[in-house]
Amino acid sequence: MQQQIAPTDGGHLSGQFRNTAHAISESRPYFDAPQMVDLMAVHGQSTTGRTIAWGNGPPESRPQVIDFVRCSYLGLDNHPVIVAGAIDAIEAHRSLHCSCARTRLNFDLLGELEQILSEIFCARVLVFSSGMLANLGAMPILASGQLTGGRKPVVVFDQFAHISLACHKPVVADETRVETIVHNDIDALECLCRENPVVVYVCDGVYSMGGYSPIKELRQLQERYGLFLYIDDAHGISIFGRQGEGFARSQFPEALGDRTIIAASLAKGFGASGGVLMLGVADHEVLFRRYSLPYTFSVAPNLAAVGAALGSCKIHRSAELGQRQRRLAQSIHLFDHRIATAEQGNSVPIRTITIGSEANAIAIAKALLDRGFYTLVTFFPTLGQERAGIRVCVTAEHEVRDIERLCDVILQKIAEITGKPYPLR
Ligand SMILES: Cc1ncc(COP(=O)(O)O)c(C=O)c1O
């Protein structure tokens, strides 16, 4: 049902940073169509590897679907060590959750986890119950100027910065100036650095629709102008670095310093649940532990998440991590060998096959599901209108034959549904 949203405050419509009503009304048909053919809001049970028992009911009686949607790039999410870690933590405390602000009381296992992650990521690590909440905690503090010597920065967002960052623009704008620049536009960022004494740049390390930030160039701007970097590497951790320190962290020196914060999710490559902030200096740590919003109320990560993350740390410190990283690289290579995308050749496991028409993209995703492959059909507002696509996350756990067959079926269905061979022009 289409809702017309009328202004209720005497005609004032701001929308400088957000236009939720517009996004909802424009995207409604794109959500309705895949939902009607069971591509969205579906249920299933994870079994082994990347297989999902599709739907509800006894798992043995359900169709098995190979999933290319979940972001567990190393296939750690159903690793026995991680599952056992979650159970052990709950049993140790006879409790799931510490229902208390973290400024007051913390369960000891959470402290242990932060200590181990600090060693792995070579930073002062704070753990949150999700990556989204880590960002929510950070943005107001960043805007306040407390991280930049008491001077309020101009906060510059990459236009494709993840929505869990971009949604805070109005909050940041309440404190200081906000700018948005074209994706990875280093020249525009340098201009802003030249014109303003204090600049913060907010971006993703690895972008969830594919691609990544030019960390080397960003570090050059940091050295030249003192640029403060806030990099959300939700999709980059675990899959890069000797101990899985990630795409962004592995490109910084051992000491992170006072002008860089790296955020990440523990719910993707890391295979557990939660989010982290990697900080470089003690002053920042004190600020966050006192003033970041998720330190209040009962928002601490629960013990299942903490225990799972402790299990994942064991894997991150073993030879198995490197083996899984290498298997992931092989999976990506295999996919690239069959299907060319804009991301072809990079070592990030996210590939988007551009289709264009939303209706065609949905029809292709449905045809893939009918053949036993669940992929992510993406469209407005994640992508621009008429720029819909199929996102595929390859992982270290996919079988060679599954990736090969997926690619064959993608090419076949694109030709059948659009009447043209891939790549579509
Ligand atoms: C770049 C980025 N940041 C943050 C998040 C949120 O992380 P979490 O799922 O742990 O809340 C995501 C999730 O997709 C993401 O892609």
PDBQT file of the ligand as one rigid body, heavy atoms in Angstrom, charges set to zero:
ROOT
HETATM    1  C1  LIG A 501      30.415  -1.688   5.934  1.00  0.00    +0.000 C 
HETATM    2  C2  LIG A 501      29.510  -2.218   6.994  1.00  0.00    +0.000 A 
HETATM    3  N1  LIG A 501      29.549  -1.675   8.219  1.00  0.00    +0.000 NA
HETATM    4  C3  LIG A 501      28.793  -2.140   9.221  1.00  0.00    +0.000 A 
HETATM    5  C4  LIG A 501      27.920  -3.187   9.021  1.00  0.00    +0.000 A 
HETATM    6  C5  LIG A 501      27.085  -3.650  10.175  1.00  0.00    +0.000 C 
HETATM    7  O1  LIG A 501      27.732  -4.698  10.818  1.00  0.00    +0.000 OA
HETATM    8  P1  LIG A 501      26.867  -5.649  11.784  1.00  0.00    +0.000 P 
HETATM    9  O2  LIG A 501      26.100  -6.557  10.882  1.00  0.00    +0.000 OA
HETATM   10  O3  LIG A 501      27.861  -6.327  12.660  1.00  0.00    +0.000 OA
HETATM   11  O4  LIG A 501      25.965  -4.718  12.556  1.00  0.00    +0.000 OA
HETATM   12  C6  LIG A 501      27.838  -3.779   7.778  1.00  0.00    +0.000 A 
HETATM   13  C7  LIG A 501      26.919  -4.916   7.566  1.00  0.00    +0.000 C 
HETATM   14  O5  LIG A 501      26.566  -5.281   6.494  1.00  0.00    +0.000 OA
HETATM   15  C8  LIG A 501      28.635  -3.282   6.728  1.00  0.00    +0.000 A 
HETATM   16  O6  LIG A 501      28.563  -3.807   5.501  1.00  0.00    +0.000 OA
ENDROOT
TORSDOF 0
